[in-house]
Amino acid sequence: MSPELLTAWAEKELEEVLGELPEDIRVSASECPVRLLMEPTPLQREEMGEEVWGLLGLFEGCSRMEGFPSSPDQVPRISLFLDTLWDEAEEDRSLFCEEVRITYLHELGHYLGWDEEQVESYGL
C-alpha cells in the first residue's frame, strides 16, 4: 500500500477520534504531536534496539503528570508506525483504521500519565 494512502487514512481516523474525545481530553491531546511514520526512525531503533520492531505506536517524552520537559528529547510525542499497523490489520482498510484508533488512544493514555495497567483497564 502506498505511504500516501496509509497516511491519509490514518489522518482521517485521528481527526475522527479527536472529535469524539471529551473536551478536556481533546485539549490535552492537542498538546502532544503525532508523527505518522512508515517505520521507526534510526534514533528510535538505536534507543530501543530490537524492541522497536513490531511496535504499532510509541509515546516518547514527558507525560502530563511529569510536568514540562527540561530538554528537547523530553518533548512529548506519539509515533504511529503505519507499515506495522497495516500488517497487523492484514492489509484491510477497516481494520487498519481501527488499529490506528486503538494505538493512538493507547499512546495518548501514556501521555496523560497512565501506566500500562491503567491504559489496559480502559480497553486500550
N, C-alpha and C positions, 0 to 999 in steps of 0.2 A: 504494500500500500504506500502511496506517496506521502512523504512527510507533510506536505501542504494540506492534504485532505485530513490526515490524522490530527494535525494542529487545528484545523477549522472545526472539526467535530468536537475536540476537547474544549476549545474556546467557547463554543456554543453551550456545551454541557456545564462548564464552570459558570457562565452567565446565568443559566437557569438555577443552578444550585445557590448562587449568591442571592438571587431574587427570592428564594424560598426561606432563607435564614431569618431568624428574628432580628430586629433592628440592631440590638446591642451586639450580637454576634457578627452581623454584617459589617458593622463599623470596625470591629476588631479584625475581621478577615481582610478588610481593605488595607490594613496596615502591614500585611505580610505578602510581599510579591510572590507570584507563582511563575516558575520557569517551566515551559513545555519543551522538554529535551527528547531527542530520539534515543539517546543513551547517556549514561553518566559521563560527566566531564573528566578530563585527565586528573584534575585535582581531587574530585570525589573518588576516583579509582585509587589514587595514591593514598588518600586518607583512610579509606575503608577497606582497601585490598579486595580480596575475593568476595567479601560480604556484600559489596555493592551490586554484583551480578545477580539478576533475578528480582531485584527490588522494583516495586511498582512506583514508589514515590519515596521522598526523603525530606524530612524537616531538618534544617540546619540553622544554627544561630541561637539567640536568646529567646526563651519563651516569654510571654507577657508576665509570668509570675517572677521572672528573674530580673525584670527591670530593663533599663536602657542598655544597649550594647556599649562596651567601652573600647571596642576595636572593630575595624571593618569586617573581620571574619565572624564576628558575633551578630551581625545584622541578620534578622530573621528572614528566611526564605524557604519556599517549598519548591521542590523539583518533582515533576511528574515525568516518568520515563515512558514515552509513547510506544516505542518498539516492544518493550516488555508488557505493557498494558494490552497492546494489540495481540501479542502472542497468548497472553493469559485469557483473552476473550475468544481465542481460537478463530481469529480473523472475522468476527461477527460484529457489525457496527453497533447493534443494540447492546450487546454485552460489553463492548469497548466503552461505550458511553456510561454504562452502569459502573464499570471498573474505575473510570475517571472520577465519577461522583464519589464512590466509596473511598478511593485512595485519597482524594483531595480532603474529604471530611476527616479521615483518619489523621492525616498530616496537620490539618488545621487544629484538631484536638491537641496535638503535641504543642503547637504554637500557643494555644490557650493555657498550656501548663499541665495538661492531663498526662499521666503516665500510661503505659501500655494497658494496664488493667482497667483504668478508667475509660480509655478510648474503647476498649472491647466491651465494656458494660453498656455503652451506647450503641452497640452493634456495628462498630466501625473497625 
